Amino acid sequence: MKRFEDKVAIVTGGGGGIGSAIARRLADEGALVVVSDVNADAADAVAAEIVAAGGSAIAIAADISRKEPCFGLIEEAFAKKGRIDILVNNAGINRRGNLLSLTDEDWHTSFAVNLDSMFHLCRAAIPHMVEAGGGAIVNTASQWGLYPAPNHIAYNTTKAAVAAFTQNLARDYAPHKIRVNAVCPGEIHTPMLEAGVRRSGRTIADLDKLVPFGRIGKPEEVAALVAFLASDEAAFMCGSLVEITGAQAVA
Ligand SMILES: NC(=O)c1ccc[n+]([C@@H]2O[C@H](COP(=O)([O-])OP(=O)(O)OC[C@H]3O[C@@H](n4cnc5c(N)ncnc54)[C@H](O)[C@@H]3O)[C@@H](O)[C@H]2O)c1
């Protein structure tokens, strides 16, 4: 028996590095996956890849920085699949800068994509989960939300808020058997990380040396953790912030 047989899972940022790995992993384990991304082509490609590999997936494009598309995504997924068992709030952006170098737009867009999206998506999805008697929500926070790296004040602050949001939501909805947890990745090799590396003038090899484990992480390694947290094997995990960093303590 696969862990997610007949379960419906929505993955935001599903066209990106970590999100596509999560979508593939959940589908491999039997889930009917809704791959969502603001980049419609990327979401379509990941869904098509899953279907070609024998899995079940559809793509729904949505810009989750705004309330209406968040509700639209959940309602379209529910209308097409009839249930929502798992919501993975993974989409995110990383605007580099300190207090004075960031623009107002950087600050507000960071909050809209990284945090407000979770508020809206959870408000849309949780009534369906309550009605069904339970569900699992996994949020992608970041190690930098717990231990801030310099020059990323907007990103780090949104991720700290994601951690707080996760714990609050968990406490409020645990009585409904809705488990809410967050993963806090360190450096993971994705397009977002490659963009950051290019901006900083560093290389992947430089980052590998900063990690006591000897290398940065792979999206599939985060996906394995997300799958565990979304599964019944994590039945008593609710409100946990799980770091996955290769023992890297400070960025
Ligand atoms: N890569 C890392 O080292 C790392 C470390 C810690 C946390 N994270 C977090 O992991 C998550 C995934 O990041 P990634 O590294 O895979 O990056 P990525 O850039 O490869 O993927 C992010 C995805 O989110 C999508 N997205 C951006 N804005 C959106 C919007 N408004 N609406 C819908 N989708 C939108 C992008 O199109 C992209 O496909 C993010 O929340 C990120 O903050 C990444």
The ligand as an ORCA input file, in Angstrom:
! r2SCAN-3c Opt
* xyz 0 1
  N      16.692     26.561     -2.182
  C      16.996     26.781     -0.928
  O      18.153     26.769     -0.550
  C      15.894     27.056      0.075
  C      16.249     27.088      1.425
  C      15.255     27.322      2.375
  C      13.929     27.501      1.983
  N      13.624     27.463      0.653
  C      12.229     27.657      0.297
  O      11.784     26.572     -0.501
  C      10.686     27.007     -1.303
  C      10.952     26.589     -2.747
  O      12.104     27.271     -3.199
  P      13.064     26.730     -4.361
  O      14.426     26.802     -3.846
  O      12.514     25.462     -4.910
  O      12.911     27.929     -5.399
  P      12.406     27.972     -6.904
  O      12.591     29.376     -7.312
  O      13.028     26.883     -7.698
  O      10.856     27.632     -6.769
  C       9.919     28.560     -6.267
  C       8.667     28.426     -7.093
  O       7.679     29.325     -6.560
  C       7.004     29.906     -7.650
  N       6.409     31.189     -7.286
  C       7.048     32.364     -7.054
  N       6.159     33.343     -6.854
  C       4.925     32.769     -6.956
  C       3.604     33.284     -6.886
  N       3.360     34.588     -6.673
  N       2.561     32.427     -7.037
  C       2.801     31.105     -7.276
  N       4.028     30.570     -7.377
  C       5.086     31.406     -7.228
  C       8.075     30.095     -8.720
  O       7.524     30.248    -10.013
  C       8.892     28.830     -8.563
  O       8.457     27.791     -9.429
  C      10.587     28.527     -1.112
  O       9.567     28.806     -0.177
  C      11.938     28.875     -0.545
  O      11.908     30.058      0.215
  C      14.569     27.239     -0.306
*
